[in-house]
Amino acid sequence: MTYEFKFTEQNAGRASDFETKTLLYLLGIDQDRSEISIVFIDCFNDITGADLNCESLWDFQSKNVSKLNPRKTGESLFTLFWNFSSKFEFRKYALFIPQPKQSYLNNPTSLEFGIENFGDNKDTIREGLVSEHLRRTKVKNLSAKELKQIDLFLKEVVFIIDRGEKYDYVMNLVSFKDKNLKPTKFYSEIFDEIRSVQNDKKFRSIHNLAINKAPEALSFDKHLHVREITSLVVTRLVGIDLFKRQAIPLGFLPEVRDLDHNDVKDLIQKCNEKISRAVFNKNSKENFWRFLESAISKLLTDPELSCKRVYDIVTINGDKRFSHLTGSSGVYLISLIKEGFEQ
Amino acid sequence: MIVKETGFGDSTEAFLENRIIPGVNIIFSDDNNKGKTLVIQGLMYSMGNEPIFPSGFNYRNYMFYSKIESGGTEWSLLRKNSSMLVLSNGKVIAFDSISEFKHYFHSTIHSLPIIRKDESKKIADLALVFQLFFLPQDKRNTSNVFNSGYHKKPDFYEMVYSLSGSDPVAMNKTQIIEIKDEIAKLEEERKITDRRLKFSRSHPKIAEITHKSSDRKSFEAKRLVLESINRRISELGKDRAREINRKIKLEQLISELNSLNRDLSTGRVICADCGSNKVVFKNIDYSFDVSNQFVRNEVLSSIKNQIEIKKETINEFTRSLNYEQDQLNKELESTPKSLQTILLHSEEILSDVEIDNKLTEINQKIDELKRELNTSEKTKSDTKTANQNVIDVILNMMNSIYKDMDPNGRLFFDEIFTKKGETYSGSEEQEFYFAKIVALSNILNLDYPVIIDSFRDGELSSGKENYMIEKYLSLGKQVILSSTLKQEEYTSSKYSDFIGVNAIDYSVNNTSQILNTNYISQFSDILKKFNIVMENG
């Protein structure tokens, strides 16, 4: 019951925008996105989603070739097929590709489809896969059993078409207040940050290593938690609005109930000051994300809780040294996030 | 207060002295180490004194007992370390500390002097009180209190004053300062009130106008308008100050944020294998930075924007302020001069009568406080004189006792302690203490026995010794003395020849073995009364 990492990219180059798009498609658009907690990067495949316990896996191959003819398409399916025939089970096998020539497809407007949409071209796809199989595994012929496997696989594999710009994919990640009002450059920059981290993960070689169970792959540190990406986007969204908003977030009202107008203004400014120090301080990364992630998870699982209560829970074992988010400023940040989620 | 019995011991050995009489007792022996000092120190220790035992005697292992009589009641005391048991009328009371016992002693057995120490009233400690009548053999010091440390010379004086009847708690410094402050405040108020009175007298018309009901209405209306303008001016001023403060904070924030985000430009960590400057520590679970350039630029530009808004707001406040001030001026211009004065001073204008009443009230208060202060100063100086008088009387008596005993003596006492460094010869020291203890006992009318361990210390001549014994006999109170005789002067009847002296000869005791098994049954009987049963007894 071993899984051997045989076909990982040994000469991993820079992560392309296209691979990042694949990642963001999985997290933001795919119908199963809510089940996915972890994304493996360049591990089982270009992108492999997993649920919290790594019991279910979603396998994605990313292929950015502008003129992808059916044969090449078939060749690109090899790693997916390899996983299909492995001992591990995957919930989905998907090839993420740019829009193919209209003539290849029965229904060119469809964005996600099975092999039948290729019409007569599906045989060429099958040929491509078989020949790639022979080349990669260095054998002369495939057995009847292997060919049957290929047919079964082709019935299951899904083709997904790239559908937009970098910023579109980021915008889809989190539903947050006023997210459509932010400039595209804002989202592009987040996209680049994610690509950069994805890049770091690609550098770690695991070629020829073997594991028995999917969770063991976590030890390679070639994965990202979905909560990291959520926190990232939320933090950026809240960050660019610091010092901008006029109204007091609803969740913060109990904190200012007994203050007069001028004291409220001072308190809000103080909170903004402290939060801005937190997001400018490169050395407080760990404390910051720990606070953010637990606050967000609490807000999402228990939306009825007051912001003060969420703050108390988050900081109950918290690191008091992280002074930027201690007291009012912590509650204020939570109330901004809560309001964003409630849109 | 008199001592009736004393003793000490444990379950294996004990000693009991029950031969003490209410008159003069002399415990003597032909040699040292017969246990005289242990008995006398044991007695004092049992009553709550600090331990001044000869070295080598492990007092912590023993129980110390004494039976005393005060005010017609008998009290048995038993002490081990800092625990005390008191037995009276068949009842036993336990104390965990000597302080606790002191309060009981003061309230129930024998009242103790109250002294002022560290700016507060306090019952004098037993160890200090005992120095009025008890002279130990060791640790003597003519220039200070014995075992000085917590207790100091001034405390001894305080105690003497207190016993002579002066009140130790006149008024302390802080109270005096408080009163003086209060007076200063009232005098300031008087000045202001006085000024108002002058104002109202020098502007008779105003007073007139303010009392004419017809004018009163228009005056009131005007006053309200002016008041509201004034209020707006002060509010605008406050708001503007807050806004300026906020703007300054934002300006500081910008420079702070810029420095927080600075990368080290002196060098850069790169990966030796691939040359990448993206070096990640494996144990850090968080991949992303807390912000990116876009966010940071946005925040900085938002702050700058805020600063601009604040600048505008501040300008706006300033304009509003100017406007309100103009309004005020216009209002004032359209008002008759006399009314202007009224309006501007409307708060201050009271009727003559009201001002008068107020002035009288203030004056009364000031007088009262000053009287109080004077009384205190006077009491203080009275007390000071009285206190010095007591010391003078004591010194007189000390000097006359000394002259009487030693007409050719060269000493003159001008303080009840000697000056530091002034040394007395052996017998002179003894004479000094003798004179002091007798004088204190007489002048202060002390109701304590006189207890002197080694009363003829320092080669005292027999003439002076005899003088002292006669003097002690004449005091008419209990005296307990101890004395070591030289072989050649020892006869067992040396002191019993004095009429009225109870001579107790310790020569028969084994040297260094005062504690022995003979007293165990008597001692354990005493302990039984305290409900203490000894294991081996």
HADDOCK unambig.tbl for C-alpha pairs under 7 A between the chains (distance, minus, plus):
assign (segid A and resid 186 and name CA) (segid B and resid 294 and name CA) 6.47 0.50 0.50
assign (segid A and resid 197 and name CA) (segid B and resid 287 and name CA) 6.56 0.50 0.50
assign (segid A and resid 236 and name CA) (segid B and resid 291 and name CA) 6.71 0.50 0.50
assign (segid A and resid 236 and name CA) (segid B and resid 295 and name CA) 6.30 0.50 0.50
assign (segid A and resid 239 and name CA) (segid B and resid 295 and name CA) 5.97 0.50 0.50
assign (segid A and resid 240 and name CA) (segid B and resid 295 and name CA) 5.10 0.50 0.50
assign (segid A and resid 240 and name CA) (segid B and resid 298 and name CA) 5.41 0.50 0.50
assign (segid A and resid 240 and name CA) (segid B and resid 299 and name CA) 5.80 0.50 0.50
assign (segid A and resid 242 and name CA) (segid B and resid 299 and name CA) 6.17 0.50 0.50
assign (segid A and resid 243 and name CA) (segid B and resid 302 and name CA) 5.76 0.50 0.50
assign (segid A and resid 243 and name CA) (segid B and resid 303 and name CA) 6.19 0.50 0.50
assign (segid A and resid 244 and name CA) (segid B and resid 302 and name CA) 6.18 0.50 0.50
assign (segid A and resid 277 and name CA) (segid B and resid 257 and name CA) 6.26 0.50 0.50
assign (segid A and resid 279 and name CA) (segid B and resid 290 and name CA) 5.26 0.50 0.50
assign (segid A and resid 279 and name CA) (segid B and resid 291 and name CA) 5.51 0.50 0.50
assign (segid A and resid 280 and name CA) (segid B and resid 257 and name CA) 6.23 0.50 0.50
assign (segid A and resid 280 and name CA) (segid B and resid 260 and name CA) 6.21 0.50 0.50
assign (segid A and resid 280 and name CA) (segid B and resid 261 and name CA) 5.61 0.50 0.50
assign (segid A and resid 280 and name CA) (segid B and resid 291 and name CA) 6.58 0.50 0.50
assign (segid A and resid 281 and name CA) (segid B and resid 260 and name CA) 5.56 0.50 0.50
assign (segid A and resid 281 and name CA) (segid B and resid 261 and name CA) 6.11 0.50 0.50
assign (segid A and resid 282 and name CA) (segid B and resid 261 and name CA) 6.52 0.50 0.50
assign (segid A and resid 282 and name CA) (segid B and resid 290 and name CA) 6.78 0.50 0.50
assign (segid A and resid 285 and name CA) (segid B and resid 289 and name CA) 6.51 0.50 0.50
assign (segid A and resid 285 and name CA) (segid B and resid 290 and name CA) 5.80 0.50 0.50
assign (segid A and resid 286 and name CA) (segid B and resid 286 and name CA) 6.50 0.50 0.50
